[in-house]
Amino acid sequence: MHAQASMFDNHPRVTLTQAPVIELSSSAIRACIKSGKIPSAMLHPNVWEEIEKSGHYRN
């Protein structure tokens, strides 16, 4: 599979890398939190910390 050309291909401050596509949505994160599970494996620790502090997705 060959990726389509991008404006970032030759950008001096951008490094493109091959990485797997991860199917993740805010809906999945909200559902996880509402069910009482902790989605920390799905999120960067700083993001999870902010969600916990702010109480987002709890209601």
N, C-alpha and C positions, 0 to 999 in steps of 0.2 A: 504494500500500500504506500503510495507516494502522496505526501501532503501537498496541498495547493500552496503556491508562492504566497508569502506574507510580507507586509511592510517591515516586519521585524527581522527578516532573514539576514540582512546585512547591517543591522543597527549596531553601533559600536558599544552600546551599554546593555544589550540584551543577549543572553545566551539561551539558545533553544536546546532542549534535551528530550530524549525519548522517555516517556513515562506511561504507565498504564492508565486507562480511563477508569475513573472511579465513579460509579453511579451513586450520587448522594444528593438528597434534596432537603430543603428546610422542612418540608412536610414530614420526612422520615425522622429528622431530628426532633421536631415537635412531638410526634407520636411516641417516640422513645421516651422523652421526658415526661409526657403525660401519663405514660404507663408505669412510671416509677423507676424506669431504668436510667442508667447514667451513660450518655453517649460519648464519654471522653475518648473512646477509641476511634471515634469518627471525626474528632475535632482537634485542632491545635490546643494545647493546654491553656494558652492565654484566652482563647475564644470561650472554652468551657468555663474558665474562671469568671469571665465577664457575664456569661449567661447566668451562672450561679449567683453572683453578686446582685445583678439587676432583677432577677426573678423572671426574666423573659420566658415565655412558653409555659409557665406554670398554671395559668388559668384556662 
